[in-house]
């Protein structure tokens, strides 16, 4: 790597490197002398001197009304290179942090899906059909205050696909009012959570299925699905432990 390449790396011009090289061997020169010795035009010399001065590589001494110029030694260039490397490291770190943040954000977007309005119900139950394997069991908490609402918003042919095509089983923990509207079936086993006077009327539905957990807020008509196999497995254990204790 020659001096010109070093100056280019520092963002400085080839002319600045030429003037620096000349002054390092011929110090204490006026712009006129530099022009004469290097055959460079006056504007070019002055632009080069301005670059060197801005980089703190230039030394100025007064000779009457005229200024003569010399340059600092190579240690100053080393400092500039180190500073440039440090700045590059900081820039690269910021870029990496931004990339990592973007990757994490995109990963979160892929593992969290949200829905509103009628789709808040329809999308979740469609996902149950799409993700559950044949004969698989899914788990459902129900604290709805209007049991007919969810049924009115289910995907087309939901019951047929669930019961006849995929033959899915489900365990349900419900409040009393909702449980009374659902008759027990072979593929659905219901237990109530408020038999001891506990309040369970938040108007929510939670489903645990495949590698997912879904929450539906029936008051606000909002829902979200979390895709996380470990979290789903964790929630299944909690559900089953509670289910065993209820009647």
Secondary structure, DSSP 4 states (H G I P E B T S, - for coil): --HHHHHHHTT--HHHHHHHHHHHHS-SB-HHHHHHHHT--HHHHHHHHHHHHHTT-EEEEEETTEEEEEE--HHHHHHHHHHHHHHHHHHHHHHHHHHHHHHHHHHHHHHEEEEETTHHHHHHHHHHHHHSPTT-EEEEEE--S-HHHHHHTSPTTHHHIIIIIS--EEEEEE-HHHHHTS--BTTEEEEES-TTS----S-EEEEEETTEEEEEETTTTEEEEEE-HHHHHHHHHHHHHHHHH--
